[in-house]
Amino acid sequence: MSPGTGQAFFRIAVFITLASLAVLPFLTPGTAEFVVDVLALAVGLASVAVVAVLARWSARP
């Protein structure tokens, strides 16, 4: 993975994660919006983890 591509994916994943975290306290648990926000948070965190692992793996000598 090229460094520019990894950096772009990482920034998008961090944005999704932070946006989900920012909205989460204002949502009522049990509503559809809450479920969608939690799913977006999970996708964001998983994306950050995948990009971090791929960056480490591709940087190995």
C-alpha positions, 0 to 999 in steps of 0.5 A, spaced: 500 500 500 502 506 498 503 511 503 498 516 501 493 511 500 494 508 507 494 515 510 487 517 506 484 511 508 486 512 516 484 519 516 477 517 513 477 512 518 479 516 524 473 522 521 468 516 521 470 514 528 470 521 531 464 523 528 460 517 531 463 518 538 461 526 537 454 524 536 453 518 540 452 522 547 446 525 544 442 519 541 437 515 545 439 508 546 434 503 543 433 508 537 434 507 530 439 512 530 443 510 536 444 503 532 446 506 526 451 510 530 454 504 534 455 501 527 458 506 524 463 507 530 464 499 529 466 500 522 470 506 523 474 502 529 475 496 525 478 500 519 483 504 523 485 497 526 485 494 519 489 500 516 494 500 522 495 493 521 496 493 513 501 499 514 505 495 519 505 489 515 507 493 508 513 497 512 516 490 514 523 489 510 
